[in-house]
Amino acid sequence: AGQREDLVDAFQMTGTVLSSSPTGTISSLAVTESSTVQSASNTITATFTLGFPLSFAGRVTVSGLTGSSSPSSSSLSLSGTYTSLFGGTGVWDTAGSLVVQVTDTRVVQPG
């Protein structure tokens, strides 16, 4: 069976800020989108490297993704190599932020 993905409507990204809890150095960040066509399905990809360990219940927030008309979701589906560390879902807010929280009991090491 096919895998279901919740997609965010396309929008022009007007800013990007990445933060985490606990706080620490984020050594790299790239945010891309699959489409800039208004109201089209869009996949947003955030790739980042942390300079500190992130353990159970640690959070990463990507914000500044303004302009979407997609409704808020407390369980936006994630896809990718390490999404299982975050339980496969994140919290999307129409204000333009995505919060993912570590649900895996392993510590996510820097780099």
Sequence and secondary structure as in RCSB ss.txt:
>XXXX:A:sequence
AGQREDLVDAFQMTGTVLSSSPTGTISSLAVTESSTVQSASNTITATFTLGFPLSFAGRVTVSGLTGSSSPSSSS
LSLSGTYTSLFGGTGVWDTAGSLVVQVTDTRVVQPG
>XXXX:A:secstr
       EE       EEEEES   EEEEEEEES  STTSEE EEEEEEESS B TT EEEEE  TT     EEE
EE  STTGGGGTTEEEEETTTEEEEE  SSS B   
